[in-house]
Amino acid sequence: MNDVILCESIVKIFFIVGVCAVPVLVIWFDARKKMNETNNRTQLLLTALEKNPDMDMSELVSKMTPAPKEKLLKEKLLTKLLWGCILTGIGIALLVLALYDNAAMFLLIGGFPFATGVAFLINYFLGKKMLANEIEAEERNMTQA
């Protein structure tokens, strides 16, 4: 009996750590990547300024900053599909855990990602249907360019 309780406790701990720690780590890695890029750009600008103090820095900065890439409609829709699947899966997992454990807390917590995920999925399928002509036109423009 104690083994079953221990196993259930370990599963709950891993689940909670996975739900809480993974998003925090993803955000931390992304922030760290952006900080490294900014530091590298700053170092390059300082080196260029040391070698040629008369250089037009605004021109160099404008050349170094990448132009914002406009996402295609298809990419935007696929992002909604991805988030819809992820959030629906997390919501279902929490709802199953709530039913298995008879815990109302997981039932409340699981309802939010489930509902949000379903909303993303509905948005994806409606957008795919409504924007079919625009997506096709974008694909034609991409192949012609």
Disulfide bonds with the S-S distance in Angstrom:
none
